[in-house]
Amino acid sequence: MSWARGCGTKTTRRSTTVTTRTPPTPRYRLRTTEATLDPIVVLKAVAYFHYQSCEHPGWHDSEAHELMSALRTAILDRHPDFGERVAGPFGETHRYATLPSYHRAPWGIEQLEQAVSVPA
């Protein structure tokens, strides 16, 4: 495409379109375990998932949100001390978020084994 610019000078602009192909999403494969999952690691993974998803307009009405809420509730029902409100570095928070094991836990789980506390 050419167009006149300035004092009668001619500038030529070339446009190159680069097409990239996004690889297909890998097929989901359900993996289960008989091992006991570390509740603190799972709570942090739930926090990670929530953080990554909460700005989507449909998040609060989604099945994923419902599942994450149910998972968090189930863990806190089994470990009520984790849900106690305590003073944290940025104000009041749940006790589990102040534990050293929470800070050591991965931010997001790539493999199920990362959440296993006691192998089966």
C-alpha positions as CSV (number, residue, x, y, z in Angstrom):
1,M,0.0,0.0,0.0
2,S,1.4,3.4,-0.9
3,W,0.3,6.8,0.3
4,A,1.6,10.4,0.2
5,R,3.1,11.7,3.3
6,G,4.7,15.0,4.2
7,C,6.1,17.2,1.5
8,G,5.2,15.1,-1.5
9,T,7.4,12.2,-0.4
10,K,6.1,8.8,-1.1
11,T,6.2,6.1,1.5
12,T,5.6,2.5,0.9
13,R,4.3,0.2,3.6
14,R,4.3,-3.5,3.3
15,S,2.0,-5.6,5.4
16,T,3.0,-9.2,6.2
17,T,0.5,-11.4,7.8
18,V,1.8,-14.2,9.9
19,T,-0.5,-17.1,10.5
20,T,0.2,-19.2,13.5
21,R,-1.6,-22.4,14.2
22,T,-2.5,-23.2,17.8
23,P,-2.0,-26.8,18.6
24,P,-5.1,-28.6,19.6
25,T,-5.9,-28.9,23.2
26,P,-4.7,-32.2,24.5
27,R,-7.5,-34.7,25.3
28,Y,-8.2,-34.7,29.1
29,R,-7.4,-37.9,30.8
30,L,-8.9,-38.5,34.3
31,R,-6.3,-39.7,36.8
32,T,-7.4,-41.0,40.1
33,T,-5.4,-42.2,43.1
34,E,-6.0,-44.2,46.3
35,A,-3.3,-42.1,48.0
36,T,-4.2,-39.4,50.6
37,L,-4.0,-35.9,49.2
38,D,-2.4,-33.2,51.3
39,P,-5.3,-30.9,52.2
40,I,-3.0,-27.8,52.3
41,V,-1.7,-28.5,48.8
42,V,-5.2,-29.0,47.5
43,L,-6.4,-25.8,49.2
44,K,-3.6,-23.9,47.5
45,A,-4.5,-25.5,44.2
46,V,-8.1,-24.4,44.7
47,A,-6.8,-20.8,45.4
48,Y,-4.7,-21.0,42.2
49,F,-7.6,-22.2,40.1
50,H,-9.9,-19.5,41.5
51,Y,-7.2,-16.8,40.9
52,Q,-6.8,-17.9,37.3
53,S,-10.6,-18.1,36.6
54,C,-12.4,-15.5,38.7
55,E,-12.3,-12.7,36.2
56,H,-14.2,-14.7,33.6
57,P,-17.7,-13.4,33.4
58,G,-19.3,-16.8,33.8
59,W,-17.1,-18.0,36.6
60,H,-19.4,-17.5,39.6
61,D,-22.2,-19.4,37.9
62,S,-20.0,-22.2,36.5
63,E,-19.8,-25.8,37.5
64,A,-16.1,-25.3,38.0
65,H,-16.7,-22.6,40.6
66,E,-19.2,-24.9,42.3
67,L,-16.8,-27.8,42.3
68,M,-13.9,-25.7,43.8
69,S,-16.2,-24.3,46.5
70,A,-17.4,-27.8,47.4
71,L,-13.8,-29.1,47.5
72,R,-12.7,-26.2,49.7
73,T,-15.7,-26.7,52.0
74,A,-15.1,-30.4,52.3
75,I,-11.5,-29.9,53.3
76,L,-12.5,-27.2,55.9
77,D,-15.2,-29.4,57.3
78,R,-12.6,-32.2,57.9
79,H,-10.0,-29.7,59.2
80,P,-12.0,-26.9,61.0
81,D,-8.8,-25.5,62.5
82,F,-7.6,-24.6,58.9
83,G,-10.6,-22.4,58.4
84,E,-10.1,-20.3,61.6
85,R,-9.7,-16.6,60.9
86,V,-6.3,-15.3,62.0
87,A,-4.2,-12.2,61.5
88,G,-2.0,-12.6,58.4
89,P,0.6,-10.3,56.9
90,F,-2.1,-8.5,54.8
91,G,-5.0,-8.6,57.2
92,E,-7.3,-11.3,58.4
93,T,-7.1,-14.6,56.6
94,H,-7.7,-18.3,57.0
95,R,-5.2,-20.1,59.2
96,Y,-4.2,-22.5,56.5
97,A,-2.9,-19.6,54.3
98,T,-0.4,-18.7,57.1
99,L,1.1,-22.2,57.5
100,P,4.6,-22.9,56.3
101,S,3.3,-25.9,54.4
102,Y,1.0,-23.6,52.4
103,H,3.9,-21.4,51.4
104,R,5.9,-24.5,50.4
105,A,3.1,-25.9,48.3
106,P,3.2,-25.4,44.6
107,W,1.2,-22.6,43.0
108,G,-0.9,-24.8,40.8
109,I,-0.5,-28.5,40.4
110,E,0.9,-29.9,37.1
111,Q,0.8,-33.6,38.2
112,L,-1.4,-35.4,40.7
113,E,1.7,-36.6,42.6
114,Q,2.4,-33.1,43.7
115,A,-0.7,-33.3,46.0
116,V,0.0,-36.7,47.4
117,S,1.0,-36.6,51.0
118,V,1.2,-40.3,51.6
119,P,1.7,-42.6,48.6
120,A,-0.8,-45.5,48.4
